[in-house]
């Protein structure tokens, strides 16, 4: 079975809906294993309380939607958060995440 066809139940896997945003990085297009100037969106590195603060990266295409100050954690929620699994060489399973939006947990959208 292709691992990409597996649908992951986000609440059952991650808990939430509130997570801790730790860091934000640009998500650039790669060509020949090197980043290009083309900005695809941002990667929001997020700690998951239910998983002992294990981190996942949530990719969101488009412009930056939230900012962090240095050494700050922010409680956040995601819009349309989805998870995918993929197989890795060491017979482990990887998890990728994407969303359409991110907002401060105290805000309601």
Secondary structure by P-SEA (a helix, b strand, c coil): cccccccccccccccccbbbbcccccccccccccccccccbbbbbbbbcccccbbbbbbbcccccccccccccccccccbbbbbbbbccccbbbbbbbbcccccccccc
